[in-house]
Amino acid sequence: MSEPLLKLTDVSKSYGATAVLHDISLEVRPGEVLCLLGDNGAGKSTLIKVLSGFHEPTSGTFEVDGKPATFKSPRDAGEHGIACVHQFGGTFPLMSIGRSFFVGAEPTKGWGPLRRFDRKFAGEVAVREIRALGITRVTDGDRLVGGLSGGERQALAIGRAVYFGANVLILDEPTAALGVKEAAHVLRIIMQARQKGIAVILVTHNVTHAMAVGDHFAVLIRGTLAADFRKGERTREEITDLMAGGEAMAELEAEIEAYQREHAGQVPDPAELEQLADHQKPTA
Amino acid sequence: MAPVHTSTAPASDGATVPSESRGAALGNLVRRPETGALIGTLSVFVFFAIFGGSQFLSAGGTASWLNVAAELGIIAIPVGLLMISGELDLSVGSVLASSSMTLAIVSGHWGAPVGLGILLALGLGLLTGFLNGLLVTRTGVPSFVVTLATNFGLAGLTLGLSRVITGTTSVAIDPGSPAKELFGTLLANKFEVAIFWWIGVVLVVGWMLHASRYGNWILAVGGDTVSARATGIPVPKVKIALFMGSALGAALVGVIQTLLYNSAQVANGQAFVFNSIIAVVIGGVLLTGGYGSVVGVVLGTLTFAIVQQGIYYTGWNSDWASLILGILLLAAVLMNNTFRKMALSYAPKRKA
C-alpha cells in the first residue's frame, strides 16, 4: 500500500469547553477516495475546517508526506497541496470565469507599475481546464460564473484546485444541490481526479454516491470516528445504518421488535412509530 | 483540450460551437454592468439639454456640473471600490470637514507652511480610514454602524477642537502659490482644477480595479469573503486599505475646498455621505458587494451632478432636484438589476 499523503493522529478540536472532535486518526492515500460520512452535527464540517487550515486543532498531529505539519491558515494548507471545495463551488457568481479561476493567484504580464492581470491567459486556462473535466458547454472565460450550472461550478472549482497542484482535494457535499445528471458528472470528475493520483476526501449524505466512488469510508458519530473501513467490507445496508445515526437506528428497530412481541406481531401504526422515533432522538 | 478527456464529455454537449461570434457587439454591450448607468447619464443630459436650453450647454453650464461631479467623484470612486468589497463608508462627511479644518488651523490659524497643513490633513484622513477598517475587520460590527459612529464622533471632535483652538467654527487661510494653483484654482474662471484630480483618481483606481491583481481581490472579497479567505487573499488588509482609500478621497476634497474657498468650516461635507452612495449605486455597483466598475461610478457621478445643477437652468424651482434624484436612484437600481440578470443568464448559443 502506498504511503499516506496526509496522516492525522489523535486530532481533537474543541471550541471553548465544547469538544467537537475526539481523537480522530485518519490516513489519506494518493489515488484514493475517502468518503467522510456522518449525520448533521457529527463533526464533519469541523474536521474539514481543520484539514483545510480554517481552524487549528486543539491537540493531535498532522503529517504531510510523512513530515509533521501545522496549518495556521487556508493558505498554509494550500501550500501543502490541500484544497477545499465547498458545496456551491466556493466561486464568485458575479466574477468572470477566468478571474474566478485565478483568484488569489492572478497571472500578470508587463513590468513594474504596468504589471497587469493577464485576462486572456486566465480565460484560456480556465476554459481549457474546465473542458478537460468534460464540461464542453463552457467556451468563454469572460462570462460570469453565475451563468454556470451547479455541476459546472464544481468543475471550475475542482479544475482550479488541480491546476494549482492540489494533491488532497476536499469536496464538501459536492452533489447535494445537484440534479441526478449533474451529480453523475461530478462523480465522474472525482474519478478522473483519483486517476491522476489525487487523494479525494468526499463528504456526502448520499450512500449511492459514496458507494459509487469511495475506496475508503470513515463514519463520524458525535465527534468520534465510529467506523473506518474499506470498500467491500460493509454492505450498503450497514453503511446506510451508520450514516443514519448507527446505534440510534438499531435501537429503534429493537424497540419496534419489542412492540411487535408485546402486541402479538402487530406492526405499530405510524403515529406510534413517530413517538418511538421521537423517543430515540439524541437529547443533545 | 486534451483528446484524452473527450471521452468523458456527455454526447449531448457535442454540438457546442467553441468560436464565439464577434458580431454580437450590441448583445455584449447590454451585458456590461455600466449599460444602465450610461442610459441614465445620456437620458438626464438630453432631458436638461432640452429643458435647460443653450445656457445648460454653454461652457458655464458644463463647468457647473463638471465641478460638482469632480468633487463628488474624487470621493465616490474610492467609496465605490469599498462598496464593491462589500463595505460602506458613512464617515466621509466628517473626514472631509476634519481634514479641511486641520489644514485651515495648521496653515491658516497657526501660520505653518501650507504643505505641512496639506500633509497633516491627508494624514488625518488616512488615520480615520485605518481606524474604520481596523474596527470593522477586528470587531465584525457592520461597517454601516462603525462608520456612522465615526462620522458623528469625528464631527463632534472637529467642532469641539476647532472652538477650543480658534474660538470659531470657520477659519480663513491664505494658501498662496503653488498650493492654490495645484488644488484650488479655477481654469478659464470656470473649471475647478479638481476636475484633473478626479481624472487622476479615475485612472489610478480604474487601473487598480480592472487591470491589477488587487482588483480581482476586491471583487472576490465582495463576492464571497469566506471563499476569498480560502484562496489566501488577506481579507482584513484589503478592507483596511479600501477604508483608507475612501477616507483619503474625502480628505483630498477637504483640502481642495479649503484652498478653493480660502476658508474651512466645521459643517462642510456632510452632503457627500449620501451623495457618494447615490452616485455609486446609480453607477451599477451592487450594494452587497462583488460587482461594479469604475466607468459605472463615473457615469453615476455625472448623472447626479447633471441633475443637481441642470435643474437651475430649467427655470424651475430647485426643490425638485431631490425628487428627480430619488426617482432616478430607484429606477437605476431596478435597471441595473435587470442588466445584471441578463449578464448572468447568458448561455452559449448552440447550433440549431
Chai-1 contact restraints between the chains, C-beta under 6 A:
chainA,res_idxA,chainB,res_idxB,connection_type,confidence,min_distance_angstrom,max_distance_angstrom,comment,restraint_id
A,P74,B,A230,contact,1.0,0.0,6.0,A-B,restraint_1
A,R75,B,G232,contact,1.0,0.0,6.0,A-B,restraint_2
A,G90,B,S227,contact,1.0,0.0,6.0,A-B,restraint_3
A,F92,B,A220,contact,1.0,0.0,6.0,A-B,restraint_4
A,F92,B,G223,contact,1.0,0.0,6.0,A-B,restraint_5
A,F92,B,D224,contact,1.0,0.0,6.0,A-B,restraint_6
A,L94,B,G223,contact,1.0,0.0,6.0,A-B,restraint_7
A,L94,B,G290,contact,1.0,0.0,6.0,A-B,restraint_8
A,L94,B,Y291,contact,1.0,0.0,6.0,A-B,restraint_9
A,M95,B,L219,contact,1.0,0.0,6.0,A-B,restraint_10
A,M95,B,G223,contact,1.0,0.0,6.0,A-B,restraint_11
A,R99,B,N216,contact,1.0,0.0,6.0,A-B,restraint_12
A,V103,B,N216,contact,1.0,0.0,6.0,A-B,restraint_13
A,V103,B,A220,contact,1.0,0.0,6.0,A-B,restraint_14
A,V103,B,T231,contact,1.0,0.0,6.0,A-B,restraint_15
A,G104,B,T231,contact,1.0,0.0,6.0,A-B,restraint_16
A,G104,B,G232,contact,1.0,0.0,6.0,A-B,restraint_17
A,G104,B,I233,contact,1.0,0.0,6.0,A-B,restraint_18
A,E106,B,R213,contact,1.0,0.0,6.0,A-B,restraint_19
A,E106,B,N216,contact,1.0,0.0,6.0,A-B,restraint_20
A,T108,B,R213,contact,1.0,0.0,6.0,A-B,restraint_21
A,R116,B,A211,contact,1.0,0.0,6.0,A-B,restraint_22
A,F117,B,A211,contact,1.0,0.0,6.0,A-B,restraint_23
A,F117,B,R213,contact,1.0,0.0,6.0,A-B,restraint_24
A,R131,B,M1,contact,1.0,0.0,6.0,A-B,restraint_25
A,A132,B,M1,contact,1.0,0.0,6.0,A-B,restraint_26
A,A132,B,A2,contact,1.0,0.0,6.0,A-B,restraint_27
A,A132,B,H5,contact,1.0,0.0,6.0,A-B,restraint_28
A,G134,B,T8,contact,1.0,0.0,6.0,A-B,restraint_29
A,G134,B,A9,contact,1.0,0.0,6.0,A-B,restraint_30
A,T136,B,A9,contact,1.0,0.0,6.0,A-B,restraint_31
A,T136,B,D13,contact,1.0,0.0,6.0,A-B,restraint_32
A,T136,B,T16,contact,1.0,0.0,6.0,A-B,restraint_33
A,R137,B,D13,contact,1.0,0.0,6.0,A-B,restraint_34
A,R137,B,T16,contact,1.0,0.0,6.0,A-B,restraint_35
A,T139,B,P18,contact,1.0,0.0,6.0,A-B,restraint_36
A,T139,B,P348,contact,1.0,0.0,6.0,A-B,restraint_37
A,D140,B,E20,contact,1.0,0.0,6.0,A-B,restraint_38
A,R143,B,Y346,contact,1.0,0.0,6.0,A-B,restraint_39
A,L144,B,A343,contact,1.0,0.0,6.0,A-B,restraint_40
A,L144,B,L344,contact,1.0,0.0,6.0,A-B,restraint_41
A,G146,B,L344,contact,1.0,0.0,6.0,A-B,restraint_42
A,G147,B,L344,contact,1.0,0.0,6.0,A-B,restraint_43
A,G147,B,Y346,contact,1.0,0.0,6.0,A-B,restraint_44
A,R188,B,T8,contact,1.0,0.0,6.0,A-B,restraint_45
